[in-house]
Amino acid sequence: MVISRVADALVRQVEAVNDGVNEALFEPVIRLGVTGLARSGKTVFITSLVANLLDRGRMPQLVAAADGRIEAAYLQPQPDDTIARFAFEENLAALTGPTPHWPDNTRGVSELRLSLKVRPTGLLAGMRSAQTVHLDIVDYPGEWLLDLSLLDKSFADWSAHVLDRLEGRAQATEYLAALAAVDPEAPFEDATAQGLAKAFTTYLQAARAAGYSDCTPGRFLLPGDLAGSPVLGFAPLPAGEGRPQRGSLRREMVRRYEAYKAKVVKPFFRDHFARIDRQVVLVDALGAIHNGPRALEDLRQSMADILGAFKPGRNAFLTRLLGGKRVEKILFAATKSDHLHHSQHPRLTGILQALLREARHRADFAGAETHALALAALRTTTEARLNHQGQEVDCVRGLLLDSGKRAAFYPGALPEDPAHLLSPARKGAESWLDQDYAVMRFAPAPLSLRPGEGPPHIRLDRAAQFLIGDKL
């Protein structure tokens, strides 16, 4: 068994070295991971990014596109036959068809390869032919990324962390009542374990709907073919004294938790996450602000946990030879900026930068290049200036998702100083003192695209330049 594991590890390292040599000498491959927590817009981001790289009329900030050096872009079969293909064509049809609608959310890992034929630049440009650069985009749920933090936590540590954050949340009432009726040291009964796991899953679903981000384990929300299996049949328990007794509920919960890490989390890290070169983390900061100070503080802590899962730094040849692949660039993007007038975009970016300051400093110190910006992968609104309570305010207009009616929307002015939001969030305030921040759900607007144009967006070209511009 040990010899087999060692052999598998050696084979993976040899394959990684061969891939690295091929990429360096022939056709470079950029592996771009796209993740974010629920409702952050991963599917729309990938769809619009690919569409705008295929038709680059709206990508002036992508230097290779602006210079006309991208001669062609085309989709190719993905390199990994064991991963689902990202449904680009279906998602694009949903966004740009006669009756546009939002595509389905991310449910698992998927992949797509986009190849770009790029003319070189510099002194040797006239002596070299165009080079093909492959962009492999990997889409995966942000909840699964948060699971990587479990690898450094024992069951007791995880339970204490979760129960501490459950305190005071109305969504946890049912689970805490079920937990109070159970003796963790009693003999194990599967019905009891499954009842606790079901109540905890119900809490996670309610917490996510309420805007909280710390919803681990992620597979409880997106179980796939693991639904009903013992590996998802555990839940946090209050601290006990000494080692768990053999045959007790606590002992079995510990075993299942460790099995979850070994059989679910570690394979995801090995097979998918550890291969990523560049990373996008999409953040629904506006949704968290709308849901109140506690949701915003929870998002801040979750973003720090997410970055803690990365091994930042540059991919030197020796590092790759030794198997220590590192993420080179990380982009944090506040999505849905089209819900705000452009005059407020700098404030949204400032809030995101402050929200992620601790996490970004950790990455910067380790050598990874990080960047934060506000964007909209698909612009759904137009801007307007209207009279509101005797004052002129900057608004946006769009089609309401629930009614289909066109309406103007003013969400409230974000503060110039992010501390006005983050300070009460850190202190555990129940609500914002000065005003509430509204959120409107807009539907994608009907589009009339000219030849060579991708879907309208806000700063998607700047995101692409940061993520892949140096490779083009």
HUDA-V768656 format. One line per field, one symbol per residue. phi: phi as a letter, one per 30 degrees, with the letter a starting at -180 (. if undefined). A space follows every 50 residues. Layout:
# HUDA-V768656
phi=???
This chain:
# HUDA-V768656
phi=.dddddddddddddddddddddddcbbdbccccbbldeidjdddeddddd ddddbcdcbdddeddddidddabadbeddcdccddddddddddddcdebd adddddcadbbacccccbddbjdcedccddcccccccccbdddddddddd dcbdddddddddddddeicddceddddddddccdcdedbddddddddddd dddeddddddjdcdccdddddbdhddeidedccbadbddccidedeided ddddddddddddccdddddddbddcdcbbccdbddddddddjedddddde ddddddddddcdkcddedddedicdbddbbccbddidddbdedcdedddd dddddcedddddddddjddbabacbbdbdcbbcabbdbhibdbdbbcadd ddciddbcbbdjddddceddcddddddiddadddaccdbccccddecbdd eiccddabiddddddddbeddc
